[in-house]
Amino acid sequence: MLAWVGYAAFVSLVLHPYWAVTRTSGSRVLVVEGWMHDAGMREAATLFTVNGYERVVVTGGTRPFAYYLRQGDTLTLRFNEWREGELALRYAGLPGERLQLLADGALLMETTIGSRSEQKTVALRRMRQLRLTVPHEGETRSPNAAVHIAELRINGRNAHEPLTQVDIAHADGARETGAPTFAHFGRNVLAGHGIAHDRIVVLPTWQVERSRTYSAGRDAAAWAQEQRIAAYDVATLGVHARRTWRMHRIARGNHAVGIVALRDPWCERWTWWCNYYGWFQVLKETLAMPMPWLVDRGNEAEGPSAPAPR
């Protein structure tokens, strides 16, 4: 019994603060991981404002194809190359709403939303543009979401890949840029929390190498080198901080990188063991402890002639 009490005390007092480390560099540039939940992004926006950062760089890899559309909205995808093959669409929404799918202006599919989530597959001819529309002929439109696009794949591949431009035209005339990556998504969230668009740099990670965290660090390091930025701070969620810090330092060749562990309301120092999410986050970081070492060893194995991380 005493051993269990001692173990619990060790875990409570040491493990969480070890992973949720904060060591700032003094830089006026903040790198934010765009995959964080809204509470984390709100913390990042507050950190940016209160600490006087001048620029925020948002990183993140490809995001699942998921969007909410209101009555009269049109979502447009523009591809950087020709696409053809099999298109799989999964959707749900308010029963009775209609959904249209068009390829280069030609109608591919029109369906009426039922009471359950549905998936449909259609043959896709050679095209460069797709449109998803929720038509509405009435005079008044509901401000609430009518249709949820849960997934869109072309030949089994996320339609966001690679380098897809996504735009949403709303029925009231407003336009919105979509979010093919978590970097784009994070940009939209930070702007919604009051950060000016001209102070946000979107830095998507299209190519994952070894790990998503390292790949984001690789791209941030390359951007910092191009911009002649000597140091930057990285803000991430709670216990993910130490691994993120190490990965960015590896990518930068141990040049100046700071780290800020943002508050995670579901995984806090004194209460994280009270819920499944807290246990999952802490144990995930503990099990992933060797990952930075393995990535660093991989860099050494490539030898001095290997290209610099991108």
C-alpha positions in Angstrom: 0.0 0.0 0.0 2.8 2.4 0.9 4.5 1.6 -2.4 1.4 2.6 -4.3 1.1 5.9 -2.3 4.7 6.6 -3.1 4.3 5.9 -6.8 1.2 8.1 -6.9 3.0 10.9 -5.2 5.9 10.6 -7.7 3.6 10.6 -10.7 1.6 13.6 -9.3 4.6 15.7 -8.4 7.2 14.9 -11.1 5.7 13.4 -14.3 3.4 16.2 -15.4 5.7 19.2 -14.7 8.6 17.3 -16.4 6.6 17.0 -19.7 4.8 20.4 -19.4 8.0 22.4 -19.5 8.3 26.2 -20.3 11.6 27.8 -21.2 11.3 30.9 -23.4 14.0 32.3 -25.7 13.2 36.0 -25.6 12.3 36.0 -29.2 9.4 38.0 -30.6 8.3 35.2 -32.9 5.9 32.5 -31.7 5.3 29.2 -33.4 1.9 27.6 -32.6 0.9 24.0 -33.4 -2.4 24.4 -35.2 -3.8 20.9 -34.3 -4.7 22.0 -30.7 -8.3 22.2 -29.4 -10.0 25.6 -29.2 -9.1 26.1 -25.5 -5.4 25.6 -26.4 -5.6 28.0 -29.4 -7.3 30.6 -27.2 -4.4 30.3 -24.7 -2.0 30.7 -27.6 -3.8 33.9 -28.7 -3.6 35.3 -25.2 0.1 34.4 -24.9 0.8 36.2 -28.2 -0.9 39.4 -27.1 0.2 39.5 -23.5 3.8 38.6 -24.1 4.2 41.1 -27.0 5.1 38.7 -29.8 5.3 40.4 -33.3 4.6 37.4 -35.5 2.9 34.0 -35.0 3.7 31.1 -37.2 1.1 28.3 -37.4 2.2 24.8 -38.2 0.3 21.6 -39.0 -0.2 18.7 -41.3 -3.1 17.7 -43.6 -6.4 17.9 -41.9 -9.4 15.5 -42.3 -11.9 16.8 -44.9 -14.6 18.1 -42.6 -16.8 21.2 -43.1 -20.2 22.5 -42.0 -22.3 24.1 -44.6 -25.4 26.3 -44.2 -28.3 26.7 -46.5 -27.2 28.4 -49.7 -23.4 27.8 -49.1 -21.0 26.5 -51.8 -17.7 24.8 -51.0 -15.3 24.8 -53.9 -12.1 22.7 -54.2 -9.5 23.7 -56.8 -6.8 21.1 -57.4 -3.2 21.8 -58.5 -3.4 18.8 -60.9 -6.0 16.8 -62.8 -8.0 14.4 -60.8 -10.0 11.4 -61.9 -11.1 8.0 -60.5 -13.4 7.1 -57.6 -14.8 9.8 -55.3 -16.2 8.7 -51.9 -18.3 11.3 -50.0 -19.6 10.9 -46.4 -22.1 13.4 -45.1 -24.9 14.0 -42.6 -27.3 16.8 -41.8 -30.8 18.0 -41.3 -33.3 15.6 -42.9 -34.8 17.1 -46.0 -31.9 19.3 -46.9 -30.4 18.8 -50.4 -26.7 18.4 -51.3 -25.3 18.8 -54.8 -21.8 17.7 -56.1 -20.5 19.2 -59.3 -17.2 18.6 -61.2 -16.0 21.4 -63.4 -19.6 22.7 -63.5 -21.3 19.3 -64.4 -23.7 17.8 -61.9 -22.3 14.5 -60.5 -24.7 13.8 -57.7 -27.7 15.3 -56.0 -29.2 13.8 -52.9 -31.6 14.5 -50.1 -30.2 14.3 -46.5 -31.8 11.5 -44.5 -31.9 10.8 -40.8 -28.5 9.0 -40.7 -25.0 9.6 -41.9 -24.5 8.3 -45.4 -21.7 7.6 -47.8 -21.9 7.6 -51.6 -19.3 6.7 -54.2 -19.3 8.1 -57.8 -17.1 7.8 -60.8 -15.0 10.9 -61.3 -13.9 12.0 -64.8 -10.8 14.1 -65.4 -11.4 17.5 -63.7 -9.7 20.3 -61.8 -12.6 21.7 -59.7 -15.3 20.3 -57.4 -18.2 22.1 -55.8 -20.4 21.0 -53.0 -23.6 23.1 -52.7 -26.6 23.2 -50.3 -29.3 24.8 -52.5 -32.0 26.8 -50.9 -34.8 28.6 -52.7 -36.7 30.1 -49.8 -36.6 33.7 -48.7 -35.3 33.1 -45.2 -32.3 30.9 -44.4 -31.4 29.3 -41.1 -28.1 30.6 -39.6 -27.3 27.1 -38.3 -25.4 24.4 -40.2 -27.6 22.3 -42.5 -25.1 19.7 -43.8 -21.9 18.3 -42.3 -19.4 17.0 -44.9 -17.6 14.4 -42.8 -15.2 13.0 -45.4 -14.3 13.4 -49.1 -11.7 11.0 -50.7 -10.5 10.6 -54.2 -9.1 7.1 -55.0 -8.9 6.5 -51.2 -6.9 9.7 -50.6 -8.0 12.7 -48.5 -9.2 15.3 -51.0 -7.1 17.9 -49.1 -3.9 16.3 -50.5 -1.9 17.6 -52.1 -2.0 21.4 -52.1 -5.8 21.8 -52.5 -7.3 25.2 -52.4 -10.6 25.3 -50.5 -13.1 28.3 -50.5 -16.6 28.6 -49.0 -19.0 31.1 -50.5 -21.8 31.8 -48.0 -25.4 32.7 -49.0 -25.0 36.2 -47.5 -22.1 37.0 -49.8 -19.3 36.4 -47.3 -16.4 34.3 -48.3 -14.2 32.0 -46.2 -10.9 30.3 -46.9 -11.0 26.6 -46.2 -8.5 24.7 -44.1 -6.7 21.9 -45.9 -4.1 21.6 -43.1 -4.2 22.3 -39.4 -1.9 25.3 -40.1 -4.7 26.9 -42.1 -7.3 25.8 -39.5 -5.2 27.3 -36.7 -4.8 30.6 -38.7 -8.6 30.9 -38.9 -9.0 30.1 -35.1 -6.3 32.6 -34.1 -7.8 35.3 -36.3 -11.2 34.6 -34.7 -9.5 35.3 -31.3 -8.4 38.7 -32.4 -5.0 38.3 -34.0 -4.6 40.4 -37.2 -4.2 38.3 -40.4 -1.0 40.2 -41.4 0.7 39.0 -38.2 0.0 35.3 -38.9 2.2 33.1 -41.1 0.7 29.8 -42.3 3.4 27.1 -42.5 1.7 23.8 -43.5 3.5 20.5 -43.4 2.7 18.6 -46.5 5.4 15.9 -46.2 5.7 14.0 -43.0 9.2 12.6 -42.2 9.8 10.4 -39.2 7.1 12.1 -37.1 4.6 14.9 -37.4 6.2 16.9 -34.6 9.6 16.6 -36.1 8.3 17.5 -39.6 6.6 20.6 -38.3 9.9 21.5 -36.6 11.8 20.9 -39.8 9.6 23.3 -41.7 9.7 25.9 -39.0 13.5 25.7 -38.9 13.7 26.1 -42.6 11.4 29.1 -42.5 13.4 30.7 -39.6 16.6 30.2 -41.6 15.1 31.9 -44.7 13.8 34.8 -42.7 17.1 35.1 -40.8 15.4 34.6 -37.4 17.9 33.7 -34.7 15.4 32.2 -32.3 11.7 31.5 -31.8 9.4 30.1 -29.1 7.0 27.2 -29.7 3.6 27.0 -27.9 1.9 23.7 -27.6 -0.5 21.9 -25.4 0.5 21.0 -21.8 2.5 17.7 -21.6 3.3 17.7 -25.3 5.8 20.5 -24.7 9.0 18.7 -23.9 8.9 16.4 -26.9 8.0 19.3 -29.2 10.8 21.3 -27.8 13.3 18.6 -28.4 12.1 17.9 -31.9 12.4 21.6 -32.9 15.9 21.8 -31.4 16.9 18.7 -33.4 15.5 20.2 -36.6 17.4 23.5 -35.9 20.7 21.9 -35.0 20.1 22.8 -31.3 19.9 26.5 -32.2 17.8 28.8 -30.0 14.3 27.5 -29.5 12.0 28.3 -26.6 9.0 26.3 -25.4 5.8 27.3 -23.7 3.4 24.7 -22.3 -0.1 26.0 -22.7 -2.7 25.2 -20.1 -4.8 22.2 -21.0 -8.0 22.3 -18.9 -8.4 18.6 -19.2 -4.9 17.7 -18.3 -3.7 19.9 -15.5 -0.9 19.3 -13.0 -3.1 18.4 -10.0 -6.1 16.9 -11.6 -4.9 15.1 -14.8 -5.3 11.6 -13.3 -9.0 12.3 -12.7 -10.1 11.6 -16.3 -9.3 9.4 -19.2 -8.0 12.2 -21.4 -5.4 13.2 -18.8 -4.1 9.6 -18.5 -4.0 9.3 -22.2 -1.9 12.4 -22.7 0.6 11.8 -20.0 1.1 8.1 -20.9 1.4 8.9 -24.6 4.3 11.3 -23.9 5.9 8.8 -21.5 5.8 6.0 -24.1 7.0 8.4 -26.8 10.1 9.4 -24.7 12.6 7.6 -27.0 11.2 9.3 -30.2 13.4 12.4 -30.2 16.5 10.2 -29.6 15.5 7.9 -32.5 15.0 11.0 -34.8 18.3 12.4 -33.7 20.1 9.1 -34.4 18.4 9.0 -37.8 19.9 12.4 -38.6 23.3 11.2 -37.6 23.0 8.1 -39.7 22.4 10.2 -42.8 25.8 11.6 -42.5 27.2 15.1 -43.2 26.3 15.0 -46.9 22.6 14.7 -46.2 20.4 17.7 -47.2 19.4 20.1 -44.5 15.9 19.6 -43.1 13.2 21.3 -45.1 
